[in-house]
Amino acid sequence: MKPFATLLDRLVLTPSRNGKITLLVDYFRTTPDPDRGYGLAALAGTLDLKGVKPALLRELVLERLDPVLFQYSYDYVGDLAETIALVWSGGEKETVNEEAEPRLSDVVTRMNALGRTETRAAVRDLLDRLDPSARFAFLKLATGALRIGVSARLAKQALSEMSAECGAPRDITEIETLWHGLTPPYLSLFEWLEGRADRPVLATPAIFHSVMLANPVEDGDLEKLDPADYAAEWKWDGIRVQMSSHGGTKKLYSRSGDDITNAFPDVVDAIDFDGVVDGELLVGGTMRSNSPTRTFSDLQQRLNRKTVTPKMIADYPAFVRAYDLLFDGGEDVRGKTFLERRARLAQIIDHAPHDRFDLSDLVPFHDWPTLDRLRIAPPDPVIEGVMIKKKDSVYQAGRLKGPWFKWKRDPYNIDAVMLYAQRGHGKRSSYYSDFTFGVWTMGDDGADQLVPVGKAYFGFTDQELEVLDKFVRDNTVDRYGPVRAVRAGPDFGFVLEVAFEGINRSTRHKSGVAMRFPRISRLRTDKLPRDADRLETLLAMIDAGDG
Amino acid sequence: MKPEALLHPTPAGLFCPAGGFYVDPVRPVERALITHGHSDHARSGHARVLATRQTLDIMRIRYGEDFCGEEQAAAFGETVEVNGVTVSFHPAGHVLGSAQIRIVKDGLRIVVSGDYKRGIDPTCAPFEPVACDVFITEATFGLPVFHHPKPQAEIGKLLTSLKQFPERTHLVGAYALGKAQRVIRLIRDAGYDRPVYIHGALAKLCDYYEGQGIALGDLRAATIDKKADQDFRGAIVVGPPSAFQDRWARRFNEPLIAFASGWMMVRQRAKQGGVELPLVISDHCDWPELLDTIKELSPGEVWVTHGREEALVRWCELQGIAAKPLHLVGYEDEGD
């Protein structure tokens, strides 16, 4: 358990992606089978471990600790699993030696073999035999609350880098393709990654296939291209998904290959075809049911959930707007042209349930300026731009430049005033690089005041960061832990031009608005805070967006 | 004599009316007895100071020649009469020179522990249990959550990280007095013999420790030599944690922030402070050590000073030991 616990401890506090990958590669290379496979499963969310209820853990800890002392401890730490891991006594200091400590694989097999009445004694015994950091890891796994900022995709990236270090480089798309056909502890996967065996043969159908990605249109890209070679579609503001259905096994995957089948039974149950379809997951009604597509914030109600209630399904019905076909039945059609694949896709969708599936429309255009006008003023508020796809392109995983482009609606822009700044991490730990910014609104007393509307920590250059950091250090008016409040009034302060992709109403923020992907696009040292935008301007953007 | 008559809290600190002295006073007084050199316990400006030789030396290093009107050094175990009150100093195992102070009058014995720990520390004399009627204990880590791991294992984490991230400068936050020297000593004991770079705030105290026979190995100033174009790739740099938020830290290559402190036991604490590598190394007792010490001394009464008094008082009550919090203010725990 120790290597996995140490890995978790480090991952939680390592902000940089590369740092996390280094730690993961190190773990996979130095931890033996089958422990590393279970560790991988825990990180990627595929580990099946018998759950333990928090109430049971509380009872166990109170067998040995005074309730008042437990409460003081819990109040101080704030997290149940961590509190129990730390206050547990009778274990580590007295008895644990490293060789006798249970391995992760021991813990998993033991827990999963337990009968209902054996859980209490087994959990008590495990807690006694683990050290505090391993106890924490065990409790997080057993309560299903492992949140450490590592996605399945990142773990697979680490696997790919590990294979390169072992002299048998495997591409991440290959790993993703295999992934859903394999199960913990992934022995055959590691053998292959280390170059000790051939690629594993998959028994399970309906696997994930790596998706084809688009490049953003940049200045001068389109001038070189003939519009007649390309088709265009609306770019809907949902999430990219892949439906994979084979011989009765039906799966829904995110674009990175996370299995989200259980969160969308309404969509998955409606799949009545065999094949692999690429599309956009949205909520609301399909084109064919004549009801509107709803916003991304409505879709968010359905995201990041393990399961879903009937009420959620009724209030936020999900559907897929299909735009490509990878497999038609069992036939791999990725080598066919975009138009050929689309013709086959149209057939499939035509027969599929009308309320759950529709076909992404083609947008007719003759030249780039026409498409540009359509892009800037799309006919539906949930459209965020256009996709441009070469008519004769094959379906190729990854982000190749040329066959597919995305051309987004221009971002929104506002001028806001810097209110608070927080130090960054790693390379930026000595810089104030996370900025909370605000706009003007009328306060309760009738006077104008600045209200925070968002936070941004990128978009600026290193030189601009020096300027921002100096301003924070020279104009701090208050400190709250790592956060500094800076001077901000009508005639003195720092104006930031903030760009963002969308804006929604929010009950979580005092201002009542929440931005998507805000970033600092320019430093407006030429402006005074009094010239910054007002909250009403932001609210008007929401109203315009809602149509 | 009631213990409260011999020693009781006042706004300036613990006061002994019979002896006319304060212990670790937080404002300037006529006569002060000082347990150890951390700045929340040892302040400048007292007329007369009684402390161990090392504590007096440390105060001089930190505050300058005129840190007090008149100084008197106390050797460990030796008794000193102060206005008819017998006082003696005994090792506390906290930092170099740290002492517990025993105060005796008419057969009543009170021990003020100051800050103390029971774990082994090669940079100072180990804690010595002293029999007493009233034991005044700190409670900095007075909650059952605090179980300090072996410091060697924590240093192991640092050395592992250096192997994993050989390009990054490892900045180890450690308070200037005591913790910094202990961490360096632990790094040396783990077999690391490359230079350790130190922040300027540590220099004089490290020199003093060396002078007291505590070898710290090859220490170098963490200043940039413009000609050498050096960026401390893969080096260990030890400094006060506050410096890492400063522009000072920008000279290093992709700094990885470590922090050696008992507080690092709690993950949120580490996270809030932007610490990537917490090293749970403390110069205070953890919870089991506090309990073991009280059981070992078996005093008639326990008074709890700074820290998490309520939990330790609660534990004493459950054990049937008379205990009360003293609610002293002004001890900000510089040492951890």
Interface residues (C-beta under 8 A of the other chain):
Chain A: T6 D9 R10 V12 L13 T14 P15 G19 T22 L23 D26 L65 D66 V68 L69 F70 Y72 S73 Y76 V77 G78 D79 E82 T83 L86 V87 S89 E92 K93 D131 P132 R423 G424 H425 G426 K427 S429 S430 G481 P482
Chain B: L143 P144 V145 F146 H147 P149 K157 S161 Q164 F165 F244 Q245 D246 R247 W248 A249 R250 E254 P255 L256 I257 M265 V266 R267 Q268 A270 K271 Q272 G273 G274 V275 E276 L277 P278 P288 R308 E310 A311 R314 W315 L318
